[in-house]
Amino acid sequence: MRKYLALLLSVTMVMVMLASCGGGSSEGGEEGGDGGDFKVGLICLHDENSTYDLNFINGFNEATEKLGVTGIIKKNVPEGQECYDAAGELVDEGCQLVISDSFGHQDFMLQAAQEFPDVQFVSCTGTNAAGAGLDNFHNAFASIYEGRYLAGVAAGMKLNELAEAGKLKGDKPKMGYVGAFTYAEVVSGYTSFYLGAKSVCPDVTMDVTFTGSWYDETAEKEGATKLIQGGADLISQHADSMGAPTACENAGVPDVSYNGSTKDACPNTFIVSSRINWEPFYEKAITAVQNGESFDTNCTGTLDDGSVQLTEINEDVAAEGTADKIAEVEAGLKDGSIHVFDTKLWTSEGKTLTEYTVPEATYADFDPANSKKILEGGYFHESEFRSAPYFDISIDGINLLDTAF
């Protein structure tokens, strides 16, 4: 009886809350109220403790509340059969659109899409939708490499400030980067960040270390500490915990984080963060499915549609003039006068890239004709022929300390 009363009270409270806001999302498979007949589900690898998953959850809640639909969230779902099970549960609960947030979920989302052809499925950051050939299976990502480039500009300006003040650890500016895996997504991210810094601080170099996990606070903190001890004047990351920012705050080393501001926890070192704002994609996908309309197999958000963003700059740490410089570069990215991977501005093994062959493992994700266009116009066309990043080139100036992952 006590359990029943608690459940009744919980449902009543949720309904009251939704009545005031017109819709919303809930956790653990419970419905978020009677926000219309449409239900959408989100499967998360972790929970709010992961900055990565929190970013997905916040965008999901914003979209479902804005559209007045019912959202259901499944958290801490591993990259295994559990994902397929969670997708099936969401279908059983009436979801007409099911979205997952982790690369490793994609095979199990594909399995669910094959079993439930009347439901639309999206594997965010995935790569296998084009090769699957299904009308109800999609991949989604954003041109976050442009956001990382802008964050790199902020980093480069800070390095210049440190150099002018005689506060560099070595003769030349050096950055450190904590990455999760050696996937193209991570390579694209740290390379674009480096190129952004290099665009304003030409002498900068960067060391990269990998943790072998998207979320391992201990490993990320240890990785950042290793980079700092190795002479890094500034740290950034493609990993999802507070490990690296905390190491920077403890050591007094400037930090550019990812997926959201760490200013409250690291007020003395945080500069800025790039992030994907998933709300525009959620809104487009939900609206399309509600209206019985199709949407792209590969969906790529951009700076123009608000999917790629920077957090507010921490003016107490950032170099003077950072906001104005970022605004200038962002305008150039939007009008096409600046390209992140302009081949005139970097080399690989001392050579300018003039030819590129799509790796065999990604053939299914590309029209062969498109693979020949990746270097047209003198720059690498990232995320234009597939939503997930595919830039996987090692460029000069970036030193990988380990490649085990």
Secondary structure, 3 states (H helix, E strand, C coil): CHHHHHHHHHHHHHHHHHHHHCCEEEECCCCCCCCCCCEEEEECCCCCCCHHHHHHHHHHHHHHHHHCCEEEEECCCCCCHHHHHHHHHHHHCCCCEEEECCHHHHHHHHHHHHHCCCCEEEEECCCCHHHHCCCCEEEEEECHHHHHHHHHHHHHHHHHHHHHCCCCCCCCCEEEEEECCCCHHHHHHHHHHHHHHHHHCCCCEEEEEECCCCCCHHHHHHHHHHHHHCCCCEEEEECCCCHHHHHHHHHCCCEEEECCCCCCCCCCCEEEEEEECCHHHHHHHHHHHHCCCCCCCEEEECCCCCCEEECCCCCCCCCCCHHHHHHHHHHHHHHCCCCCCEHHHCCECCECCCCCCCCHHHHHHCCHHHHCCCCHHHECCCCCCCCCCCCCCCCCCEEECCCCC
